[in-house]
């Protein structure tokens, strides 16, 4: 058996990201899902690019602020205590718009984890 308590604020942010991303899978001892905590100030983006996944499902739980997600069908908005999910094959681009008055704080979970399962999408 294994149990882990992770202080997410104590995890160093990943370098070279468009916002603050803390990768939590390794500190939590997880190998079957990717879990990250994002904090994006107004004008910052969560991913590196507009993208989709072949197999990975993603869930974004908004802790505070409002997450905006561009899709080919329009922009979705998710506020505090809201869960936004993205099915495989669904293009998405998450961000906090420049017009926002506060940061957005999000926990993102993706399964199965795979570095090779992300593809750029050109709208």
C-alpha positions in Angstrom: 0.0 0.0 0.0 1.1 3.6 -0.6 -0.2 6.9 0.6 1.2 10.4 0.0 0.3 13.8 1.2 1.6 16.5 -1.1 1.8 20.2 -0.3 1.3 21.4 -3.9 2.7 24.8 -3.0 6.0 23.1 -2.0 6.4 21.5 -5.4 8.7 23.5 -7.7 7.0 24.9 -10.8 8.0 23.4 -14.1 10.4 25.6 -16.1 9.6 27.2 -19.4 5.8 27.2 -19.1 3.5 30.0 -20.1 2.0 30.0 -16.5 2.9 28.3 -13.2 2.5 24.6 -13.6 3.4 22.2 -10.8 3.6 18.5 -11.9 2.2 16.5 -9.1 2.1 12.9 -10.4 5.7 12.0 -9.3 5.5 13.5 -5.8 2.1 11.8 -5.3 3.5 8.4 -6.4 1.1 8.2 -9.4 1.9 6.4 -12.7 -1.5 5.8 -14.3 -2.6 9.5 -14.5 -1.1 12.9 -15.0 -2.0 15.5 -12.4 -0.9 19.1 -12.5 -1.8 22.3 -10.7 -1.9 25.4 -12.8 -2.0 29.1 -11.7 -2.4 31.5 -14.6 -2.4 35.2 -14.1 -4.5 37.4 -16.5 -3.1 37.0 -20.0 -1.4 33.6 -19.4 -2.0 30.3 -21.1 -2.1 26.8 -19.5 -0.8 24.6 -22.4 2.1 25.2 -24.7 -0.3 25.1 -27.8 -3.8 24.6 -29.0 -3.9 20.8 -29.0 -5.8 17.5 -28.7 -5.0 14.0 -27.4 -5.7 10.7 -29.1 -6.4 8.7 -26.0 -6.1 10.9 -22.9 -9.2 12.2 -21.1 -8.7 15.4 -19.2 -10.5 17.0 -16.3 -10.0 20.5 -15.1 -11.3 21.4 -11.6 -11.3 25.2 -11.1 -10.3 26.2 -7.6 -10.6 29.9 -8.1 -10.9 32.4 -11.0 -12.5 31.6 -14.3 -10.9 29.2 -16.8 -11.5 29.9 -20.5 -11.1 27.1 -23.0 -11.2 27.7 -26.7 -12.7 24.8 -28.8 -13.6 24.6 -32.5 -17.2 25.1 -31.3 -16.6 28.3 -29.3 -15.2 29.3 -25.9 -16.2 27.5 -22.7 -16.0 29.1 -19.3 -15.6 27.3 -16.0 -15.7 29.2 -12.6 -14.8 28.1 -9.1 -15.9 24.7 -8.0 -16.6 23.7 -11.6 -15.3 20.6 -13.5 -14.6 20.9 -17.2 -13.8 17.7 -19.0 -12.3 17.1 -22.5 -12.7 13.8 -24.3 -10.0 12.3 -26.5 -9.8 13.9 -30.0 -11.3 17.2 -28.8 -9.1 20.2 -29.6 -8.7 22.7 -26.7 -6.7 25.7 -25.6 -7.0 26.8 -21.9 -6.1 30.3 -20.7 -6.9 33.2 -18.4 -7.8 36.2 -20.6 -6.0 39.5 -20.3 -9.3 41.1 -19.2 -9.5 38.8 -16.1 -9.3 40.6 -12.8 -7.7 37.6 -10.9 -5.6 34.5 -11.4 -7.2 31.2 -12.3 -6.1 28.2 -10.1 -6.8 24.8 -11.6 -6.2 21.1 -10.9 -5.9 19.2 -14.1 -6.0 15.4 -14.3 -5.3 13.4 -17.5 -5.4 9.6 -18.0 -3.8 7.6 -19.3 -0.6 9.7 -19.0 1.4 9.9 -22.2 4.0 12.4 -23.5 3.5 11.1 -27.0 -0.3 11.6 -27.1 -0.5 15.3 -27.7 -0.9 16.9 -31.2 -1.0 20.5 -32.3 -4.3 21.7 -33.6 -4.7 24.6 -36.1 -8.2 26.1 -36.0 
